[in-house]
Amino acid sequence: MKLYHAWLSSASRRVRLTLAEKNIEYESIPLDLSAGDQHKPEYVAINPYGVVPTLQLDDGRVIYEASFICEYLDDKVPEPRLRPTDPYQLAKTRIFMRFIDERMLPHLIVLNWSIGLQPMASKWSDQQLEERLANIPTPERREAWSRIARNPYTDEEKSQALAGLLTLVDMVDDMLASSPWVIDGQFSIADIAALVFVTRAEELAPALVQKRPRVVAWLKSIRERPSYAKAKITSFVGGAAARVEKRKL
Ligand SMILES: N[C@@H](CCC(=O)N[C@@H](CS)C(=O)NCC(=O)O)C(=O)O
């Protein structure tokens, strides 16, 4: 299998963690999102949204959308199982993952792109911007890139995004009141999904996360799993700064 991904991408991190939990070997194909690798026609041919991650199977077929890739991997390699078998708990897992995909990811666009992409995109000429936008297949992401390049997210928007992200921390804290994992006593792809967002919340507002002992203990126990090191979940800020630095050379 081949995984097209980006090291700092939350959606990619979820898939790398799932692959590592399952001990699945794969070819890692990191894309440079700031260079627009994800918008190149050859990549859009396999992921029509022009985003990472995409899993390409050995026979060339592709799966995209982080949640669905994780579910596919859990079906394909059943051990260790990373979803509940009980239909109700399984439905809860899927509801939670959809919440993360639809309600949390947009906050990370505001928070992460402002740090990781804006310094570069704001320097593009009008012509460079036009060229970049012309390759982006979806209107939402054209809008997001155009905001980053010309009309950066305001402090108000960033604090709203952080407040939104912190609602997940509260939600996870509540879920952990009755179970060591977010769904029904079993480590699952819902924990993996939540982890990458809570990790980012912790980087942005450490004191607010650290005052929730259940969340702190949950983070610690996931980070102690061998999959965590294997999936290379590095600090976003250090990673983004390093990448900007590298591009200057
Ligand atoms: N719904 C998609 C979202 C994927 C997504 O937004 N990926 C981001 C990185 S986390 C991306 O590729 N951003 C680059 C861009 O939009 O140009 C999924 O869950 O896989």
The ligand as a Gaussian input file, in Angstrom:
#p B3LYP/6-31G(d) Opt

LIG

0 1
 N      -12.126000      15.199000       4.973000
 C      -10.734000      14.986000       4.635000
 C       -9.969000      16.259000       4.992000
 C       -8.536000      16.159000       4.627000
 C       -7.819000      17.499000       4.778000
 O       -8.419000      18.544000       4.965000
 N       -6.502000      17.440000       4.655000
 C       -5.726000      18.656000       4.803000
 C       -4.592000      18.386000       5.760000
 S       -5.208000      17.896000       7.349000
 C       -5.142000      19.074000       3.451000
 O       -4.842000      18.254000       2.618000
 N       -4.958000      20.388000       3.262000
 C       -4.344000      20.954000       2.098000
 C       -5.289000      21.733000       1.232000
 O       -6.489000      21.804000       1.536000
 O       -4.804000      22.303000       0.273000
 C      -10.188000      13.779000       5.388000
 O      -10.649000      13.535000       6.514000
 O       -9.336000      13.056000       4.858000

